[in-house]
Amino acid sequence: MTFEDTNPQGPRIHRPSGAADLARESAAFPPLQGSAVPVAQERWERLVSTVTVPEPPDEVWTALTDPERVASWLAVCRGPWAVAGQESMLDFEDGEFFWCRTLDAVAPQTQRRGVLRLLWRWVGVGPATSVTWTVAAAEAGGTTVTVVEEAENPPSDWRSWNGMGWPGILDQLAAHLRTGTQWRWPWRRFGPYLQIPLPVPPYQAWQELTSAAGIQHWLQRSSGTLAPGEELTLVMGDASGTVRMRVTKVVDAAQEFPSYLPYLEFELRRPTWSAALGGRLWIEPAGLDSSLLQVCHFGWENLDIPEPVTERKLLTGFWTAAAGRASMLFLPQGPPAGPHGWSVSGAPRPREATERAPGHGSGGAMPAAMPAMPPDADPSAVGEFLDRVVSDLGTAMGGVLCSLGVRLGLFTALGQGGPATATELAERTGLPERQLLEWLRGLTGTGYLTHDRTDGRFALPSAHAAVLAFEDSPFHLGPGYELLPPLAAAVDAVAAGFRSGGGVARSAYAEPLFTAMERMSATWLDTQLVSQWIPAVEGLLPALERGGEVADIGCGGGRALVRMARAFGNCRFTGYDLHRPNVLRAREAVRAAKVDDRVSVEETDAVGALAAGTRASGDSLPLLLVTMFDVLHDVAAPEELLRTVRESLSPDGALLVLESLSADDPADNTGPRSTVLYATSTLYCLPTSLADGAPGLGTLGLPPATLRRMATAAGFGRVEQVPTANPFTALYALRP
């Protein structure tokens, strides 16, 4: 006798009548097996260092908070140092720095101690630690200075590193107070040293980071593997080209006492180095569900380099960018899904089809190569690529769903309002439930949303919300999806340009494209331009605070103009743009921000206007700052524009150029980021540039080497790359 057991997750199956009872009872009686796994103990560490100096508290406080004094004994302050609520940089001028947020800055008084409390991150990407300086009058006279650093789940060697470092820093302060010596933190034989927090346990992180696809993504590998003795070619991401990385030792997980954690050691070589620079890459737990990847270099004294600071800056920049790419590897990914129920995994591979029994079709067994296929095609490779294409199609169509969600405010409704059923989301947004349900299910399939089957609610995870639902987030990329519909709508016009060899006028594109571009730019212009980029350029922030003339070329909707005008009340601003709808939107934004007394927006060519000395102030004073945000690669005559700007700048002025992050060799522009940029270039930047009679550089047409060459030819004396912490952009400061 049998019975039918219904399995809601699969087909109906038949078992003997006692099987159900046995299965149920067995599940309640698990086998003996190891179930424990090693995890990190959550911990809070605190380091306290102190020194007593003969100087009074107010003098010590000045040495701690006055930027010029701090630069004399510790590091150069860039930005509003020791101002509560503000962010700034402690720059050691060798590529390494602390990115700081001041929480409290209370000066000492007769009966009150002074307190300077900060959060800071090493090179802007390491874990945040809390640092509190206390300045108090000592009982026997003088001042007691105490510094306390606290960290949650820091590296295992944190105490030895930082614990030994703080007494030296306090001794530097004491020596500066007593003698006035301007001896700063010395150049270090060890470094750069970076810490990269990852949101997964160490073994999972290590497996992903050391996979072939992983190292190509986050290390920008162009060749080689991490096998011992192998050499990798790493793309440095600037005009310096590549570096050779040779792995000298690899220790897998559970292989070496006492930590049993994986690590590898390596050497770096560049043509200008006389020897190899040592390096170590390792990982360790940083809490129950996270880890800390660390990398350091050593052996600088063996290289015999006259100017090692330049090389240290280069490596710090590379690893800082790599940190961002490593973190992106662990963003949630949904399973690939084909439209209309296509199932690649359920369909037979071409090779499987060739192995079927004879009798299918007129000729018995199928031929080795399927009709209408290249005769040398490997059926297995065809099947693998078919998987890839269906996955990419699913991603593309998911992007269109995301565009709909951005346009209708659905991500914001979920991210800020919390999980909701389709009915609750309909009440929250005023939109019809049936359409919302289809959208919710579609994006749950992509992995963007999650679905709780117990209560039927759909949720946007907090990490996803930071990217899609909060416009003030520095990681906000939701408007990127709004680029898709207008760019797709332009395919016919672009195809006509392909056939004729001509371009496409900007007027042929739908206006939502330009508003989407402006919203995309807002992610970094709103959160980084004034608070991070400008302070990072030496001398620019105080100069703007004193006042001067500023020009924004290709100002778009005026967002950068408004941001800078609000921050620098002593400056006057002129925006230039050739696209009339942009000019009208910019003028309206300026009026709405009530800065139209100091900001003018002109619908004209910037080259002629700058040559004629046209300014918002009506005179022809030299320009203190000129900005070009995603503009230079599109203009009709980029070399002439650079020369004109150089001639218009004051001797201490600067030109800020924002361009897409690009490798000098186009073959090295690979991966999803490059796909986004090349698609934008093919569908918009290149066609409109050609229509204007420009050279058609394209979105990725100004890599570091090209930009530096053009800047030098235009008469600029220095080109410095400014960190942006953005996977799409590179920012350059050009100085006379």
C-alpha positions in Angstrom: 0.0 0.0 0.0 1.4 3.5 -0.9 0.3 7.0 -0.3 1.0 10.3 -2.2 3.3 12.8 -0.6 2.9 16.4 -1.9 6.1 18.3 -2.1 5.4 22.0 -2.6 8.9 22.7 -3.9 9.0 19.9 -6.5 7.1 17.1 -8.3 4.8 14.7 -6.5 6.5 11.6 -5.3 5.5 8.2 -3.9 7.0 6.5 -0.9 6.1 3.5 1.3 3.6 4.4 4.0 6.1 4.3 6.8 8.5 6.6 5.0 6.8 9.9 6.1 7.0 8.9 9.7 10.6 7.9 9.4 11.6 11.0 7.6 9.9 13.2 10.3 11.4 11.3 13.2 14.8 11.2 11.6 14.8 15.0 11.2 14.3 15.3 15.0 17.3 13.0 15.6 20.2 14.6 13.8 23.5 12.6 13.3 26.6 13.3 15.4 28.6 15.8 13.5 30.7 18.9 14.0 28.7 22.0 13.7 30.9 24.6 15.4 32.8 27.1 13.3 35.5 29.6 14.4 34.3 33.2 14.7 35.7 36.4 16.0 34.9 37.6 19.5 33.2 41.0 19.3 35.6 43.3 21.1 36.2 47.0 21.9 39.8 48.1 22.2 41.0 51.3 24.0 44.5 52.8 23.9 45.4 55.6 26.3 48.7 57.6 26.0 49.6 60.7 28.0 52.4 63.3 28.4 52.9 66.3 30.6 54.5 69.4 29.1 55.5 72.7 30.8 53.5 74.9 28.4 50.0 76.2 29.4 46.8 74.6 28.1 45.9 77.4 25.7 49.3 77.1 23.9 48.9 73.3 23.7 45.4 73.7 22.4 46.6 76.1 19.7 49.3 73.6 18.6 46.5 70.9 18.3 43.9 73.0 16.5 45.6 75.7 14.4 46.2 74.2 10.9 49.6 75.9 10.4 50.8 74.6 13.8 49.5 71.1 13.2 51.4 71.1 9.8 54.6 71.9 11.7 54.7 68.7 13.8 52.1 66.2 12.5 50.5 66.6 9.1 49.1 69.1 6.7 45.4 70.0 7.4 43.2 70.2 4.3 39.7 71.4 5.0 38.1 72.9 8.1 40.3 71.2 10.7 39.0 71.0 14.3 35.6 72.5 13.4 32.8 70.5 15.0 30.6 68.7 12.4 33.1 69.3 9.6 35.3 66.8 7.6 38.9 67.4 6.8 42.2 65.6 6.0 45.4 65.1 7.9 47.8 64.6 4.9 51.2 63.1 5.5 52.1 64.1 1.9 53.4 60.7 1.0 50.1 59.4 -0.3 48.8 58.3 3.1 46.4 60.4 5.2 43.6 60.3 7.8 40.1 61.4 6.6 38.6 63.0 9.7 35.3 64.1 11.0 35.4 66.4 14.0 32.8 65.6 16.6 33.7 68.1 19.4 36.2 70.9 19.7 35.9 72.6 23.1 38.8 74.9 24.0 40.3 74.7 27.6 39.3 77.3 30.1 40.4 78.0 33.7 38.3 75.3 35.3 37.6 73.2 32.3 39.7 70.9 30.2 39.9 71.1 26.4 38.5 68.3 24.3 39.1 67.5 20.7 37.1 64.5 19.6 37.4 62.9 16.1 36.4 60.0 14.0 39.0 59.1 11.4 39.7 56.6 8.7 43.2 55.7 7.4 43.3 56.8 3.7 39.6 57.3 3.9 38.7 53.6 3.5 39.9 51.9 6.7 37.6 51.2 9.7 36.6 54.3 11.6 38.2 54.8 15.0 37.4 57.3 17.7 40.3 59.6 18.8 39.9 62.0 21.8 42.5 64.5 22.8 42.2 66.0 26.3 44.1 69.1 27.3 44.0 69.8 31.1 46.1 71.9 33.5 48.5 69.8 35.5 48.5 70.1 39.3 52.2 70.9 39.4 52.0 73.3 36.5 52.1 72.9 32.8 49.6 70.8 30.9 48.7 67.1 30.7 47.8 65.9 27.2 46.0 62.6 27.0 44.9 60.9 23.8 42.5 58.0 23.7 41.9 55.9 20.6 39.0 53.4 20.6 38.1 50.9 17.9 35.5 48.2 17.4 37.0 44.9 16.1 40.3 46.4 15.0 43.1 44.3 13.4 44.8 41.8 15.7 48.0 43.9 15.7 46.2 47.2 16.3 47.5 47.6 19.8 51.1 47.0 18.8 50.9 49.3 15.8 48.9 52.2 17.3 50.0 51.7 20.9 53.6 52.2 19.9 52.7 55.1 17.6 50.9 57.4 20.0 53.8 58.0 22.4 55.9 59.0 19.4 53.3 61.4 18.3 53.0 62.9 21.7 56.8 63.3 21.9 56.7 65.1 18.6 54.1 67.5 20.0 56.2 68.1 23.1 59.3 68.8 21.1 57.5 71.2 18.9 56.0 73.1 21.9 59.3 73.3 23.6 61.7 74.1 20.8 59.4 75.3 17.9 61.0 72.7 15.7 59.1 71.9 12.6 59.8 68.2 12.5 56.8 66.2 11.2 56.0 62.5 11.1 59.0 61.1 9.3 58.8 59.3 6.0 58.1 55.6 6.8 60.0 52.6 5.6 56.8 50.6 5.9 53.8 51.4 3.8 51.4 52.1 2.4 49.3 50.1 4.8 45.6 49.8 4.0 42.7 48.1 5.9 39.7 47.2 3.8 36.5 46.2 5.7 34.4 43.6 4.0 30.8 42.5 4.9 31.4 38.8 4.8 33.4 36.3 6.9 37.1 35.9 6.1 37.1 32.5 4.3 34.2 33.6 2.0 35.9 36.9 1.3 39.3 35.3 0.6 37.7 32.8 -1.8 36.0 35.5 -3.8 39.0 37.9 -3.8 41.5 35.3 -5.0 39.3 33.7 -7.7 40.2 34.4 -11.3 37.3 36.8 -11.8 37.8 38.4 -8.4 41.5 39.4 -9.0 40.7 40.7 -12.4 38.1 43.0 -11.0 39.6 44.3 -7.8 43.3 44.1 -8.6 42.8 45.2 -12.2 44.8 42.3 -13.4 45.6 42.2 -17.2 47.5 38.8 -17.0 48.8 36.2 -14.6 47.5 34.4 -11.5 48.1 34.3 -7.8 49.9 31.0 -7.9 53.3 30.9 -6.2 56.0 32.1 -8.6 53.5 33.5 -11.0 53.6 37.1 -12.2 50.6 39.3 -12.5 50.5 42.6 -14.5 48.4 45.1 -12.6 47.0 48.2 -14.2 47.8 51.2 -12.0 45.1 53.4 -13.4 47.2 56.4 -14.2 49.9 57.5 -16.5 52.5 55.3 -14.8 51.2 52.3 -16.7 51.5 48.9 -15.0 53.4 47.1 -12.3 54.6 43.5 -12.1 53.4 41.5 -9.0 55.1 38.2 -8.3 53.6 36.0 -5.7 56.3 34.5 -3.4 54.2 32.7 -0.9 50.6 31.5 -0.6 49.2 30.1 2.7 45.7 28.7 2.3 43.1 28.6 5.1 43.8 26.1 8.0 47.4 25.6 6.9 49.5 27.6 9.3 49.5 27.9 13.1 48.4 29.9 15.1 45.7 31.8 13.2 45.0 29.3 10.4 43.9 32.3 8.3 45.0 32.6 4.6 47.6 35.1 3.4 50.0 35.7 0.6 53.3 37.5 0.2 54.5 39.1 -3.0 57.0 41.4 -4.7 56.3 44.5 -6.9 58.6 45.6 -9.6 58.6 48.6 -11.9 61.1 49.5 -14.6 62.5 52.4 -12.6 63.1 50.5 -9.5 66.5 49.0 -8.7 65.0 46.1 -6.7 61.6 44.6 -5.7 59.3 46.1 -3.1 58.0 43.6 -0.6 54.3 43.2 0.1 51.9 41.1 2.2 48.1 40.6 1.8 46.1 39.0 4.6 42.7 38.7 6.1 41.2 38.2 9.5 37.8 38.3 11.2 36.4 41.7 12.3 33.2 40.6 14.0 30.9 37.7 13.6 29.9 38.4 9.9 32.6 40.6 8.6 36.3 40.6 7.9 39.2 43.0 7.4 41.5 42.6 4.4 44.9 44.2 4.9 47.8 45.0 2.6 51.2 46.5 3.3 54.5 47.1 1.6 58.0 47.0 3.0 61.6 47.3 1.8 61.6 50.8 0.5 65.2 51.3 1.6 66.3 48.7 -0.9 65.0 50.5 -3.9 67.5 53.4 -4.0 64.8 55.8 -5.4 65.7 59.5 -5.2 62.0 60.5 -4.9 60.2 57.6 -3.1 57.2 59.8 -2.2 55.9 59.8 -5.7 55.9 56.0 -5.8 54.3 55.8 -2.4 51.5 58.1 -3.6 51.0 56.0 -6.6 50.7 52.8 -4.7 48.4 54.3 -2.1 46.1 55.5 -4.9 46.1 52.1 -6.5 45.2 50.3 -3.2 42.6 52.8 -2.3 40.9 52.3 -5.6 41.3 48.6 -5.2 39.6 48.8 -1.8 36.5 50.2 -3.4 36.5 47.6 -6.1 36.9 44.8 -3.5 33.9 46.1 -1.5 31.8 46.1 -4.7 32.5 42.3 -5.1 30.3 41.7 -2.1 27.2 43.7 -3.1 24.2 41.4 -3.1 23.7 39.6 -6.4 20.5 38.0 -7.6 20.4 34.7 -9.6 20.3 35.2 -13.3 16.8 34.9 -14.7 15.6 34.9 -18.3 12.6 36.8 -19.5 9.3 35.0 -20.2 10.3 32.0 -18.3 13.4 31.1 -20.3 15.5 28.6 -18.4 19.0 28.1 -19.6 19.8 25.5 -16.9 16.8 23.5 -17.8 17.6 23.4 -21.6 20.0 20.8 -23.0 23.4 22.1 -24.0 24.3 21.7 -27.7 26.7 18.9 -26.8 24.0 17.1 -24.8 21.8 17.3 -27.9 24.5 15.6 -30.1 24.7 12.7 -27.6 21.0 11.7 -27.8 20.1 8.3 -29.1 19.8 7.8 -32.8 16.3 8.1 -34.3 15.6 11.8 -33.5 15.2 13.4 -36.9 15.7 12.0 -40.4 19.4 11.1 -40.2 19.7 9.2 -36.9 22.2 11.0 -34.7 22.4 14.8 -35.0 25.5 16.2 -36.8 28.5 17.2 -34.7 27.9 20.9 -35.6 24.4 22.3 -35.6 23.1 24.0 -38.8 23.8 27.7 -39.0 26.6 27.6 -36.5 30.3 28.2 -37.2 31.9 24.9 -38.1 34.7 25.3 -35.5 32.4 26.4 -32.6 32.8 24.4 -29.4 29.3 23.4 -28.4 30.3 23.6 -24.7 31.6 27.1 -25.1 28.5 28.0 -27.0 26.4 26.8 -24.1 28.4 28.8 -21.5 28.2 31.9 -23.5 24.4 31.4 -24.0 24.2 31.4 -20.2 26.1 34.7 -20.2 23.8 36.3 -22.8 20.6 35.3 -21.0 22.1 36.6 -17.7 23.0 39.9 -19.4 19.5 40.2 -20.9 18.0 39.6 -17.5 20.3 42.3 -16.1 19.4 44.8 -18.9 15.7 44.2 -18.4 16.1 44.4 -14.7 17.7 47.8 -15.3 14.5 49.0 -17.1 12.5 47.9 -14.1 14.8 49.9 -11.9 14.3 52.9 -14.1 10.6 52.6 -13.5 11.2 52.3 -9.8 13.4 55.4 -9.7 10.9 57.4 -11.8 7.9 56.5 -9.6 9.7 56.8 -6.3 9.3 53.2 -5.4 12.8 52.6 -4.1 12.4 55.6 -1.9 9.0 54.4 -0.7 10.5 51.0 0.3 13.9 52.2 1.5 12.6 55.0 3.7 9.1 53.7 4.5 10.1 50.1 5.3 9.0 46.7 4.0 5.5 46.5 2.5 3.1 44.2 0.7 1.8 45.3 -2.7 -1.3 46.5 -1.0 0.6 48.6 1.5 2.9 50.0 -1.1 -0.2 51.0 -3.2 -1.6 52.8 -0.2 1.8 54.4 0.4 2.3 55.6 -3.2 -1.2 56.0 -4.6 -0.3 53.6 -7.4 -2.3 50.5 -8.5 -1.6 47.3 -6.6 -1.6 44.9 -9.6 1.2 46.8 -11.4 3.2 47.2 -8.2 3.0 43.5 -7.5 4.5 42.6 -10.9 7.3 45.1 -10.3 8.0 43.8 -6.8 8.2 40.3 -8.0 10.4 41.2 -10.9 13.0 42.9 -8.8 12.8 40.2 -6.2 13.9 37.8 -9.0 17.0 40.1 -9.6 18.0 40.1 -6.0 17.4 43.8 -5.6 14.4 43.2 -3.3 13.7 40.5 -0.7 10.4 38.8 0.0 9.2 37.5 3.3 6.8 34.6 2.6 5.4 34.6 6.1 3.9 38.1 5.9 4.1 38.8 2.1 6.1 41.9 2.5 8.8 43.0 0.1 11.9 44.9 1.4 14.8 46.9 0.0 17.8 45.9 2.1 19.6 48.8 3.8 22.8 48.4 1.7 20.6 48.6 -1.5 18.7 51.5 -0.1 22.0 53.5 0.3 22.5 53.2 -3.4 18.9 53.5 -4.6 16.7 55.3 -2.1 18.7 58.1 -0.4 19.7 60.9 -2.8 22.1 62.4 -0.3 24.0 59.2 0.0 27.5 59.4 -1.5 26.8 56.0 -3.1 23.5 57.1 -4.7 23.4 55.7 -8.3 19.6 55.4 -8.8 19.5 58.1 -11.5 21.8 56.0 -13.6 18.8 53.8 -14.4 17.0 56.9 -15.7 19.7 57.2 -18.5 18.4 53.9 -20.0 15.1 55.0 -21.6 16.3 58.2 -23.4 19.5 56.5 -24.5 17.5 53.5 -25.8 15.2 55.9 -27.6 18.2 57.5 -29.4 19.3 54.2 -31.0 17.6 54.9 -34.3 19.3 58.3 -34.6 22.7 56.9 -33.6 22.3 54.0 -36.1 21.7 56.6 -38.8 24.9 58.3 -37.7 26.8 55.0 -38.0 25.6 54.6 -41.6 26.3 58.2 -42.6 29.5 58.7 -40.6 27.9 61.8 -39.0 26.9 62.7 -35.5 23.6 63.4 -33.6 22.7 66.9 -32.4 21.9 67.3 -28.7 18.5 68.6 -29.7 17.7 65.1 -30.9 17.8 63.7 -27.4 14.9 63.7 -25.0 15.2 66.3 -22.2 15.0 63.6 -19.5 18.4 62.4 -20.5 20.0 65.7 -19.4 18.1 65.8 -16.1 19.2 62.2 -15.5 22.8 63.2 -16.2 22.5 66.0 -13.7 21.0 63.8 -11.0 23.9 61.3 -11.6 26.4 64.1 -11.2 24.6 65.2 -8.0 25.8 62.1 -6.2 29.3 63.4 -6.1 28.8 67.2 -6.7 26.5 67.4 -3.7 28.5 65.2 -1.3 32.1 65.7 -2.4 32.8 68.9 -4.4 32.9 71.4 -1.6 33.6 69.1 1.4 36.3 66.9 -0.2 37.6 67.8 -3.6 38.2 71.5 -3.2 39.9 71.1 0.3 42.2 68.4 -1.2 43.7 70.9 -3.7 46.5 72.7 -2.0 45.7 76.3 -1.2 42.4 76.4 -3.1 40.0 76.4 -0.1 41.5 79.5 1.7 41.8 81.3 -1.7 38.1 80.7 -2.4 37.2 81.8 1.1 39.0 85.1 0.5 37.2 85.6 -2.8 37.7 85.6 -6.6 36.3 84.8 -10.0 35.1 81.3 -10.8 33.9 79.8 -14.1 32.1 76.5 -14.6 32.3 75.4 -18.2 29.5 73.1 -19.4 27.6 73.9 -16.3 24.5 71.8 -17.1 21.7 72.5 -14.8 23.8 74.7 -12.5 24.2 72.3 -9.6 28.0 72.8 -9.1 27.5 76.6 -9.5 24.9 76.7 -6.7 26.9 74.4 -4.4 30.0 76.6 -4.7 28.2 79.9 -4.5 26.6 78.8 -1.2 29.9 77.8 0.2 32.0 80.7 -0.9 30.2 84.0 -0.4 33.1 86.2 -1.4 33.3 84.7 -5.0 31.6 85.5 -8.2 30.6 82.8 -10.6 29.9 82.4 -14.3 28.5 79.3 -15.9 28.8 78.5 -19.6 26.7 76.0 -21.6 25.8 75.6 -25.3 22.5 73.6 -24.7 19.7 76.2 -24.2 17.5 73.9 -22.0 20.5 73.4 -19.7 21.0 77.2 -19.5 17.4 77.8 -18.6 17.4 75.1 -15.9 20.6 76.5 -14.5 19.3 80.1 -14.3 16.2 78.8 -12.5 18.3 76.9 -10.1 20.4 80.0 -9.4 17.3 82.1 -8.8 15.8 79.5 -6.5 19.0 79.3 -4.5 19.0 83.1 -4.2 22.5 83.5 -5.4 21.7 85.3 -8.7 23.4 88.4 -7.4 26.8 86.6 -7.7 26.1 83.9 -10.3 25.5 84.4 -14.1 24.8 81.7 -16.6 25.7 82.3 -20.3 24.5 80.4 -23.4 27.8 80.8 -25.3 31.0 79.1 -26.2 33.4 79.3 -23.2 36.5 79.8 -25.4 35.3 83.0 -26.9 33.8 84.3 -23.6 37.0 83.6 -21.6 39.2 85.1 -24.3 37.0 88.3 -24.2 37.2 88.4 -20.4 33.4 88.0 -19.9 32.7 87.4 -16.2 29.7 87.6 -13.9 31.3 90.7 -12.4 31.5 92.5 -15.7 35.3 92.9 -15.6 38.2 90.7 -16.8 39.9 89.8 -13.6 42.0 86.6 -13.7 40.1 83.4 -12.7 40.8 81.8 -9.4 39.1 78.6 -10.3 37.7 77.0 -13.5 35.8 73.7 -13.4 34.9 71.2 -16.2 32.9 68.3 -15.0 32.6 65.6 -17.7 33.0 68.2 -20.4 36.5 68.3 -21.9 36.1 65.0 -23.9 33.1 66.5 -25.6 34.2 70.0 -26.6 34.9 70.9 -30.2 38.5 72.1 -29.6 39.8 70.6 -26.2 43.4 71.8 -26.8 42.3 75.4 -27.5 39.9 75.4 -24.5 42.8 74.3 -22.2 45.1 77.0 -23.6 42.4 79.7 -23.1 41.7 78.6 -19.6 45.4 78.6 -18.8 45.7 82.2 -20.0 42.7 83.2 -18.0 43.9 81.7 -14.7 45.5 83.7 -12.0 49.0 82.5 -11.0 47.7 80.7 -7.9 44.5 79.5 -9.7 43.4 76.0 -10.6 41.5 74.1 -13.2 39.5 71.1 -11.9 38.8 68.6 -14.6 36.5 65.6 -13.9 36.6 62.8 -16.5 35.7 59.2 -16.6 38.2 56.8 -14.9 40.1 55.3 -17.8 43.2 53.2 -18.4 45.8 54.5 -20.9 45.5 51.4 -22.9 41.8 51.0 -24.1 42.2 47.2 -23.9 42.5 47.5 -20.2 39.0 49.2 -19.9 37.1 46.1 -19.0 34.3 45.0 -16.7 30.8 46.4 -15.9 32.0 50.0 -15.2 33.7 50.2 -18.6 30.6 48.8 -20.2 28.4 51.5 -18.7 30.9 54.2 -19.9 31.4 52.8 -23.4 27.6 52.5 -23.9 27.1 56.1 -22.8 29.9 57.1 -25.1 28.5 55.2 -28.1 24.9 56.4 -27.6 25.6 60.0 -26.6 29.0 61.5 -26.0 30.6 60.4 -29.3 27.6 61.2 -31.6 27.0 64.7 -30.1 30.8 65.4 -30.1 31.0 64.5 -33.8 27.9 66.7 -34.5 29.8 69.7 -33.0 32.8 69.1 -35.2 34.8 67.8 -32.3 37.6 65.2 -32.5 35.2 62.6 -30.9 37.4 61.5 -27.9 34.5 59.6 -26.3 33.7 59.1 -22.7 36.9 57.2 -22.0 39.0 59.3 -24.3 40.9 61.2 -21.8 43.0 58.8 -19.8 45.7 60.2 -17.5 48.5 60.1 -20.0 46.5 61.9 -22.7 45.2 64.5 -20.2 48.7 65.2 -18.9 50.1 65.6 -22.4 47.3 68.0 -23.4 47.7 70.0 -20.2 51.5 70.3 -20.6 51.0 71.5 -24.2 48.5 74.1 -23.0 51.1 75.5 -20.6 50.1 74.0 -17.3 53.0 73.3 -15.0 51.4 70.7 -12.7 48.7 68.0 -13.0 47.6 66.4 -9.8 45.1 63.6 -9.4 42.6 64.2 -6.6 41.0 61.2 -4.9 37.3 60.9 -5.6 36.3 57.6 -3.9 34.1 57.0 -7.0 34.3 54.0 -9.3 33.4 56.0 -12.4 35.4 59.3 -12.1 38.9 60.7 -12.1 39.5 64.2 -10.9 42.5 66.3 -11.9 43.8 69.6 -10.6 45.7 71.5 -13.2 47.9 74.4 -11.9 49.8 77.1 -13.8 
